[in-house]
Amino acid sequence: MALVVRWRYLLLLCSRRKRNAMIQTDHLGEFKAPVLLCGGVYGNLQALDALLAEAARRSIPESRIIHTGDVIAYCGDPEACAGRLRGAGILAIKGNVEEQIGRNALDCACGFDEGSMCQTMAVEWYAFANSEVSGDTRQWCARLPDHLTFAMSGRTFKVVHGSVDQVNRFMFASLEDDVFQSELAIAGTDAVIAGHTGLPFTRHFGRQIWHNTGALGLPANDGTPRVWFSVLTPMIHGVRFEHVALDYDHRGAAQAMRRNNLSPAYADTLESGVWPSLDILPSAEKQRVGQKIETRSTVWINAPRTAA
């Protein structure tokens, strides 16, 4: 029996190594000026336009904007959003949707439970998006890297979509410490920047951080139509993480969905700020539905490393 367990363990390790060997990581070097982070544009052109205007107001060029994946999803302008992101030269990685669109696959591989409301509605919006995107956009999706790495103020960062070795894994803030610490160990960096969950949060683990920007294309289930992005600012002794809420033309985005006969549930979400289904949420996140999230920032101080 012990030999069987050991054999299965070795197979698991080999399969993980094989997956990691296929992951494409682009290295961006060091940033010495603020970087804007966002994820999950989700086909919401109005939100993307508002973000670009806010970046310009903050004097952050497109070359210092990083998107954590899923430019295409729920909302009404998938091709326009992909084109806008691509044309602006924004730095981006594959989310599960880009991965599937790039393969011309038949589903989004979002990680929703079979038969759940989220999965049922995903069939509709993915079919719409998959029929709308051009061949050039499909090729662009396929060419995107899986991860990005960069440095800032002496710290190293890895940008992923879901988790480090699973593109569609939901890493919610309420998960146990050891789940995040295991992923950070795989990442091999001081910080991981992630998306996919749609909820903004930052968690500290000693010298390491897991940061989720929240989503740009859908509200954060907090009863407001605002959407979210983050700004990283280098400092002399560390990095400032700032979670930022963004007001935008959410009614126009909802109208675009309705014009395309997409799910009224998600169009309503853009206006109400509450998700149509809580299928994917752990109990802790379910208890915070409709509670307004406050904008916040934290400074990550460069603590001295201890001698080995």
One Martini backbone bead per residue (centre of mass of N, CA, C, O) as a GRO file, in nm:
protein
  308
    1MET     BB    1   0.058   0.063  -0.021
    2ALA     BB    2   0.298   0.256   0.006
    3LEU     BB    3   0.388   0.229  -0.291
    4VAL     BB    4   0.130   0.347  -0.416
    5VAL     BB    5   0.139   0.624  -0.282
    6ARG     BB    6   0.419   0.700  -0.387
    7TRP     BB    7   0.351   0.681  -0.690
    8ARG     BB    8   0.129   0.898  -0.689
    9TYR     BB    9   0.309   1.126  -0.588
   10LEU     BB   10   0.508   1.122  -0.829
   11LEU     BB   11   0.296   1.182  -1.044
   12LEU     BB   12   0.213   1.457  -0.932
   13LEU     BB   13   0.488   1.593  -0.957
   14CYS     BB   14   0.523   1.552  -1.262
   15SER     BB   15   0.267   1.705  -1.351
   16ARG     BB   16   0.349   1.975  -1.227
   17ARG     BB   17   0.611   2.013  -1.381
   18LYS     BB   18   0.485   2.006  -1.660
   19ARG     BB   19   0.306   2.253  -1.627
   20ASN     BB   20   0.531   2.454  -1.546
   21ALA     BB   21   0.700   2.417  -1.811
   22MET     BB   22   0.455   2.555  -1.990
   23ILE     BB   23   0.491   2.818  -1.858
   24GLN     BB   24   0.466   3.155  -1.944
   25THR     BB   25   0.724   3.397  -1.864
   26ASP     BB   26   0.744   3.742  -1.822
   27HIS     BB   27   1.002   3.991  -1.793
   28LEU     BB   28   1.003   4.343  -1.677
   29GLY     BB   29   1.164   4.418  -1.439
   30GLU     BB   30   1.200   4.745  -1.315
   31PHE     BB   31   1.009   4.959  -1.110
   32LYS     BB   32   1.019   5.337  -1.040
   33ALA     BB   33   0.706   5.357  -1.074
   34PRO     BB   34   0.392   5.357  -1.091
   35VAL     BB   35   0.148   5.085  -1.082
   36LEU     BB   36  -0.122   4.950  -1.259
   37LEU     BB   37  -0.382   4.731  -1.142
   38CYS     BB   38  -0.578   4.480  -1.320
   39GLY     BB   39  -0.897   4.295  -1.365
   40GLY     BB   40  -1.161   4.193  -1.528
   41VAL     BB   41  -1.311   4.347  -1.770
   42TYR     BB   42  -1.547   4.165  -1.911
   43GLY     BB   43  -1.647   4.360  -2.156
   44ASN     BB   44  -1.618   4.658  -2.012
   45LEU     BB   45  -1.586   4.950  -2.170
   46GLN     BB   46  -1.657   5.173  -1.965
   47ALA     BB   47  -1.450   5.086  -1.750
   48LEU     BB   48  -1.195   5.101  -1.925
   49ASP     BB   49  -1.216   5.401  -1.998
   50ALA     BB   50  -1.206   5.501  -1.703
   51LEU     BB   51  -0.928   5.387  -1.638
   52LEU     BB   52  -0.763   5.541  -1.854
   53ALA     BB   53  -0.838   5.818  -1.740
   54GLU     BB   54  -0.718   5.772  -1.456
   55ALA     BB   55  -0.430   5.714  -1.544
   56ALA     BB   56  -0.386   5.991  -1.675
   57ARG     BB   57  -0.438   6.156  -1.416
   58ARG     BB   58  -0.183   5.987  -1.275
   59SER     BB   59   0.052   5.949  -1.488
   60ILE     BB   60  -0.011   5.653  -1.617
   61PRO     BB   61   0.100   5.458  -1.840
   62GLU     BB   62   0.034   5.178  -2.027
   63SER     BB   63   0.329   5.055  -1.958
   64ARG     BB   64   0.200   5.063  -1.632
   65ILE     BB   65  -0.015   4.839  -1.709
   66ILE     BB   66  -0.180   4.556  -1.545
   67HIS     BB   67  -0.334   4.251  -1.653
   68THR     BB   68  -0.490   3.948  -1.495
   69GLY     BB   69  -0.734   3.880  -1.673
   70ASP     BB   70  -1.029   3.870  -1.840
   71VAL     BB   71  -1.131   4.072  -2.078
   72ILE     BB   72  -1.333   3.838  -2.126
   73ALA     BB   73  -1.703   3.816  -2.067
   74TYR     BB   74  -2.010   3.914  -1.948
   75CYS     BB   75  -2.018   4.150  -2.136
   76GLY     BB   76  -2.090   4.351  -2.445
   77ASP     BB   77  -1.748   4.413  -2.533
   78PRO     BB   78  -1.513   4.204  -2.619
   79GLU     BB   79  -1.364   4.312  -2.874
   80ALA     BB   80  -1.318   4.606  -2.783
   81CYS     BB   81  -1.151   4.542  -2.529
   82ALA     BB   82  -0.924   4.384  -2.658
   83GLY     BB   83  -0.844   4.612  -2.854
   84ARG     BB   84  -0.782   4.829  -2.640
   85LEU     BB   85  -0.565   4.677  -2.484
   86ARG     BB   86  -0.381   4.611  -2.723
   87GLY     BB   87  -0.349   4.904  -2.845
   88ALA     BB   88  -0.224   5.029  -2.571
   89GLY     BB   89  -0.007   4.820  -2.443
   90ILE     BB   90  -0.096   4.645  -2.226
   91LEU     BB   91  -0.018   4.448  -1.977
   92ALA     BB   92  -0.062   4.082  -2.011
   93ILE     BB   93  -0.255   3.798  -1.926
   94LYS     BB   94  -0.385   3.499  -1.892
   95GLY     BB   95  -0.683   3.379  -1.864
   96ASN     BB   96  -0.914   3.143  -1.893
   97VAL     BB   97  -1.048   3.284  -2.135
   98GLU     BB   98  -0.806   3.327  -2.318
   99GLU     BB   99  -0.729   3.033  -2.330
  100GLN     BB  100  -1.000   2.939  -2.465
  101ILE     BB  101  -1.013   3.132  -2.704
  102GLY     BB  102  -0.732   3.049  -2.823
  103ARG     BB  103  -0.859   2.740  -2.864
  104ASN     BB  104  -1.163   2.736  -2.938
  105ALA     BB  105  -1.339   2.675  -2.710
  106LEU     BB  106  -1.665   2.584  -2.549
  107ASP     BB  107  -1.548   2.704  -2.273
  108CYS     BB  108  -1.425   2.891  -1.987
  109ALA     BB  109  -1.302   2.747  -1.737
  110CYS     BB  110  -1.381   2.889  -1.442
  111GLY     BB  111  -1.468   2.673  -1.196
  112PHE     BB  112  -1.748   2.593  -1.193
  113ASP     BB  113  -2.005   2.424  -1.094
  114GLU     BB  114  -2.190   2.183  -1.192
  115GLY     BB  115  -2.515   2.334  -1.228
  116SER     BB  116  -2.471   2.609  -1.168
  117MET     BB  117  -2.551   2.931  -1.217
  118CYS     BB  118  -2.279   3.024  -1.323
  119GLN     BB  119  -2.250   2.804  -1.540
  120THR     BB  120  -2.510   2.860  -1.699
  121MET     BB  121  -2.436   3.162  -1.771
  122ALA     BB  122  -2.161   3.102  -1.911
  123VAL     BB  123  -2.269   2.973  -2.167
  124GLU     BB  124  -2.381   3.237  -2.282
  125TRP     BB  125  -2.141   3.446  -2.271
  126TYR     BB  126  -1.932   3.269  -2.418
  127ALA     BB  127  -2.077   3.232  -2.686
  128PHE     BB  128  -2.081   3.529  -2.754
  129ALA     BB  129  -1.777   3.590  -2.738
  130ASN     BB  130  -1.679   3.364  -2.938
  131SER     BB  131  -1.846   3.504  -3.182
  132GLU     BB  132  -1.707   3.805  -3.169
  133VAL     BB  133  -1.428   3.736  -3.212
  134SER     BB  134  -1.147   3.761  -3.372
  135GLY     BB  135  -0.874   3.620  -3.508
  136ASP     BB  136  -0.670   3.819  -3.384
  137THR     BB  137  -0.769   3.791  -3.092
  138ARG     BB  138  -0.724   3.489  -3.065
  139GLN     BB  139  -0.415   3.505  -3.110
  140TRP     BB  140  -0.353   3.698  -2.879
  141CYS     BB  141  -0.450   3.515  -2.652
  142ALA     BB  142  -0.247   3.279  -2.715
  143ARG     BB  143   0.022   3.471  -2.670
  144LEU     BB  144  -0.006   3.510  -2.392
  145PRO     BB  145   0.103   3.508  -2.095
  146ASP     BB  146   0.074   3.359  -1.778
  147HIS     BB  147   0.313   3.533  -1.662
  148LEU     BB  148   0.455   3.786  -1.445
  149THR     BB  149   0.755   3.976  -1.374
  150PHE     BB  150   0.882   4.192  -1.103
  151ALA     BB  151   1.029   4.493  -0.969
  152MET     BB  152   1.022   4.669  -0.633
  153SER     BB  153   1.195   4.794  -0.387
  154GLY     BB  154   1.337   4.494  -0.355
  155ARG     BB  155   1.091   4.344  -0.479
  156THR     BB  156   0.905   4.056  -0.578
  157PHE     BB  157   0.684   3.969  -0.861
  158LYS     BB  158   0.377   3.787  -0.936
  159VAL     BB  159   0.159   3.733  -1.213
  160VAL     BB  160  -0.170   3.606  -1.187
  161HIS     BB  161  -0.484   3.471  -1.191
  162GLY     BB  162  -0.537   3.259  -0.977
  163SER     BB  163  -0.298   3.066  -0.940
  164VAL     BB  164   0.015   2.957  -0.993
  165ASP     BB  165  -0.096   2.640  -1.101
  166GLN     BB  166  -0.408   2.766  -1.145
  167VAL     BB  167  -0.607   2.959  -1.338
  168ASN     BB  168  -0.912   2.867  -1.187
  169ARG     BB  169  -0.848   2.947  -0.897
  170PHE     BB  170  -1.001   3.027  -0.589
  171MET     BB  171  -0.858   3.303  -0.394
  172PHE     BB  172  -0.972   3.368  -0.103
  173ALA     BB  173  -0.933   3.552   0.186
  174SER     BB  174  -1.048   3.306   0.386
  175LEU     BB  175  -0.828   3.135   0.354
  176GLU     BB  176  -0.587   2.961   0.462
  177ASP     BB  177  -0.264   3.027   0.513
  178ASP     BB  178  -0.136   2.764   0.383
  179VAL     BB  179  -0.241   2.815   0.099
  180PHE     BB  180  -0.078   3.071   0.040
  181GLN     BB  181   0.206   2.972   0.124
  182SER     BB  182   0.223   2.754  -0.093
  183GLU     BB  183   0.202   2.945  -0.338
  184LEU     BB  184   0.445   3.128  -0.265
  185ALA     BB  185   0.653   2.902  -0.283
  186ILE     BB  186   0.609   2.848  -0.587
  187ALA     BB  187   0.667   3.138  -0.691
  188GLY     BB  188   0.941   3.277  -0.560
  189THR     BB  189   0.821   3.540  -0.427
  190ASP     BB  190   0.714   3.812  -0.236
  191ALA     BB  191   0.473   3.840  -0.453
  192VAL     BB  192   0.122   3.819  -0.539
  193ILE     BB  193  -0.073   3.882  -0.831
  194ALA     BB  194  -0.432   3.869  -0.858
  195GLY     BB  195  -0.744   3.721  -0.957
  196HIS     BB  196  -1.084   3.590  -1.041
  197THR     BB  197  -1.269   3.659  -0.778
  198GLY     BB  198  -1.361   3.989  -0.770
  199LEU     BB  199  -1.196   4.055  -0.495
  200PRO     BB  200  -1.055   4.279  -0.281
  201PHE     BB  201  -0.715   4.206  -0.146
  202THR     BB  202  -0.482   4.183   0.144
  203ARG     BB  203  -0.212   3.957   0.239
  204HIS     BB  204  -0.003   3.871   0.514
  205PHE     BB  205   0.331   3.677   0.524
  206GLY     BB  206   0.537   3.841   0.654
  207ARG     BB  207   0.737   3.899   0.370
  208GLN     BB  208   0.457   3.838   0.236
  209ILE     BB  209   0.220   3.874  -0.051
  210TRP     BB  210  -0.137   3.884  -0.123
  211HIS     BB  211  -0.288   4.026  -0.423
  212ASN     BB  212  -0.612   4.165  -0.503
  213THR     BB  213  -0.778   4.387  -0.726
  214GLY     BB  214  -1.009   4.290  -0.848
  215ALA     BB  215  -1.266   4.409  -1.059
  216LEU     BB  216  -1.354   4.599  -1.353
  217GLY     BB  217  -1.642   4.462  -1.474
  218LEU     BB  218  -1.736   4.410  -1.171
  219PRO     BB  219  -1.860   4.423  -0.888
  220ALA     BB  220  -1.794   4.350  -0.521
  221ASN     BB  221  -2.067   4.269  -0.372
  222ASP     BB  222  -2.135   4.571  -0.201
  223GLY     BB  223  -2.385   4.753  -0.323
  224THR     BB  224  -2.205   4.875  -0.554
  225PRO     BB  225  -2.100   4.988  -0.887
  226ARG     BB  226  -1.823   4.964  -0.830
  227VAL     BB  227  -1.487   4.932  -0.922
  228TRP     BB  228  -1.148   4.774  -0.945
  229PHE     BB  229  -0.815   4.879  -0.841
  230SER     BB  230  -0.451   4.924  -0.846
  231VAL     BB  231  -0.162   5.071  -0.667
  232LEU     BB  232   0.188   5.084  -0.711
  233THR     BB  233   0.439   5.234  -0.488
  234PRO     BB  234   0.744   5.343  -0.467
  235MET     BB  235   0.975   5.338  -0.194
  236ILE     BB  236   1.242   5.363  -0.002
  237HIS     BB  237   1.114   5.123   0.220
  238GLY     BB  238   0.900   5.029  -0.016
  239VAL     BB  239   0.542   4.954  -0.066
  240ARG     BB  240   0.241   5.079  -0.200
  241PHE     BB  241  -0.091   4.970  -0.145
  242GLU     BB  242  -0.382   5.048  -0.356
  243HIS     BB  243  -0.719   5.054  -0.320
  244VAL     BB  244  -0.953   5.124  -0.595
  245ALA     BB  245  -1.239   5.296  -0.664
  246LEU     BB  246  -1.470   5.300  -0.956
  247ASP     BB  247  -1.637   5.525  -1.135
  248TYR     BB  248  -1.900   5.476  -1.386
  249ASP     BB  249  -2.090   5.378  -1.674
  250HIS     BB  250  -2.303   5.138  -1.576
  251ARG     BB  251  -2.556   5.184  -1.751
  252GLY     BB  252  -2.419   5.153  -2.026
  253ALA     BB  253  -2.321   4.862  -1.975
  254ALA     BB  254  -2.605   4.740  -1.934
  255GLN     BB  255  -2.717   4.821  -2.213
  256ALA     BB  256  -2.517   4.652  -2.380
  257MET     BB  257  -2.626   4.383  -2.278
  258ARG     BB  258  -2.924   4.416  -2.366
  259ARG     BB  259  -2.870   4.453  -2.671
  260ASN     BB  260  -2.734   4.143  -2.664
  261ASN     BB  261  -2.911   3.947  -2.487
  262LEU     BB  262  -2.809   3.924  -2.210
  263SER     BB  263  -2.802   3.865  -1.897
  264PRO     BB  264  -2.997   4.030  -1.666
  265ALA     BB  265  -2.841   3.965  -1.408
  266TYR     BB  266  -2.570   4.114  -1.484
  267ALA     BB  267  -2.691   4.386  -1.554
  268ASP     BB  268  -2.804   4.432  -1.269
  269THR     BB  269  -2.530   4.420  -1.120
  270LEU     BB  270  -2.412   4.687  -1.235
  271GLU     BB  271  -2.637   4.849  -1.058
  272SER     BB  272  -2.645   4.700  -0.762
  273GLY     BB  273  -2.370   4.531  -0.664
  274VAL     BB  274  -2.497   4.232  -0.693
  275TRP     BB  275  -2.480   3.914  -0.723
  276PRO     BB  276  -2.673   3.649  -0.863
  277SER     BB  277  -2.447   3.457  -0.730
  278LEU     BB  278  -2.293   3.241  -0.451
  279ASP     BB  279  -2.157   2.967  -0.527
  280ILE     BB  280  -1.830   3.038  -0.488
  281LEU     BB  281  -1.862   3.120  -0.193
  282PRO     BB  282  -1.763   3.149   0.100
  283SER     BB  283  -1.900   3.217   0.401
  284ALA     BB  284  -1.751   3.483   0.464
  285GLU     BB  285  -1.833   3.626   0.195
  286LYS     BB  286  -2.140   3.599   0.227
  287GLN     BB  287  -2.157   3.787   0.489
  288ARG     BB  288  -2.058   4.055   0.295
  289VAL     BB  289  -2.297   4.110   0.141
  290GLY     BB  290  -2.356   4.457   0.082
  291GLN     BB  291  -2.084   4.556   0.198
  292LYS     BB  292  -1.903   4.822   0.200
  293ILE     BB  293  -1.604   4.896   0.051
  294GLU     BB  294  -1.308   5.028   0.147
  295THR     BB  295  -1.070   5.224   0.083
  296ARG     BB  296  -0.713   5.128   0.068
  297SER     BB  297  -0.388   5.126   0.236
  298THR     BB  298  -0.046   4.986   0.222
  299VAL     BB  299   0.271   4.944   0.378
  300TRP     BB  300   0.563   4.776   0.259
  301ILE     BB  301   0.818   4.693   0.449
  302ASN     BB  302   1.167   4.658   0.442
  303ALA     BB  303   1.275   4.406   0.597
  304PRO     BB  304   1.526   4.262   0.731
  305ARG     BB  305   1.726   4.007   0.677
  306THR     BB  306   1.808   3.716   0.805
  307ALA     BB  307   2.042   3.516   0.900
  308ALA     BB  308   2.137   3.183   0.826
   0.00000   0.00000   0.00000
